Amino acid sequence: MIKCIDQQLKVNRLLVDQLDLSQVSHPKMREYLLNHIEITTVISSTLLNRSGIAEHLAKKRQLWTYIQQENPKVFQAIRKTMLSRLTKHSVLPDRKLSNVVYQITKSVYGFN
């Protein structure tokens, strides 16, 4: 999956660019769209954490900076969630914890 990380990051950026929370009037739709972006961002961050390569960690920081600059409302909404907090930081203990959670989740749900 790390081979396709550039595609994953592109999709992440497109979602951030296209979501205008002020245009979403229905609360359930707003919640759904924010969950979708959060999941996509957490997956991207987790995959980049798992590789551990400095280049990938830089891409992760760039992604979070991009979200913060391009769509601050989305950034404010997703940065406070538990999974985002777990995967956002680049310090070693946080990355290791993120990787352990990924392994447990992978064994339970059986994905890539």
N, C-alpha and C positions, 0 to 999 in steps of 0.2 A: 504494500500500500504506500510505502514511503516513496516509491518510484513515481507515483501519481500526485505527489504532494503539491506540485505547482498548479495542477488542475484544481485540486481541492482548495487551495488558497485563492485561486481566481474565482471560483464559485462563491467562496466566503465574501470576497470583496464585492462581487456583483449583488449578492443579497443585501449587504450593508448599503450599497449605493442606491438600490431600488426601494428600500423600505423607508417610507415617510410616515412616521407615527401620527403626525397631525392629520393625515388623510384617512386613517383607520378609525372609524367611529364606533364600531362594534367591539366591546371589551373582550369577548371571547376570541375574536379574530386577532386582535392586538396581542393577546396572550399567546395564541398559537404561533404567530409570526415571530414573536420574541423568543419563544421556546425553540423554534426551528433555527434561528440564527445562533442561539446559544449552543445548541447541539452541534451545529456545523463548526462553530468556533472551538468548542471543547475537543471535538475530534481532531481538528487541525492541530491544536496545541498539544494534544496527547501524542499524536504521531511524531510531531517535531521533537517533543521531549524524549520519546523513546529512542530516537536516533542518537541523541546526545552530541551530535556534531556541532561545532561552533557556528557553522554556516546556517544550520537548521534552527538553532536557538536564536540567531539574529533574525531569521525569517519570522519566527514567532513574535519577537519583540516588534518587528515591523508591522505585523498583522494587527496586534493590539493597538499600536500607535495609529495605524490607519483608521481603525474603527473609532478611536477616540477623536481624531481630527475630522473625519468625514461625516460621522453621525453620532454626535455627543449624546443624544438622547438614548440611542441604542446602547452605547457604551455604558452609560449610567445604569441602565436597566440590567444588562447582563453581567457586569463586573462584580456585582454583589452576591451572585448565586454561589452556592457551595462548590459546584463543579468548576466554575470559572476561576474561583479563588484557588482551587487546587491545581489547576493546570496553567494558570497565567504566569506565575513566577518562574524565574530561571535559576534560582539558587539550588544547589545540589540536593539538600534534604527534601525540598518541595518536589523536585523532579523525581526523586526516588519514591516518594510517597505516591505521586501520580502514577508511576510505573507499576507499583504494587497494586493499586486500585484497578488499573487497566488489566493486569494479569488475573485478578480475582473476577472481574466482570467478564473477561474473555472466557474463563473456565466455566462460569455459570451460564452465560448466554451462547457460547460457542461461535463467536464471530472471528474474522480474520485474525 
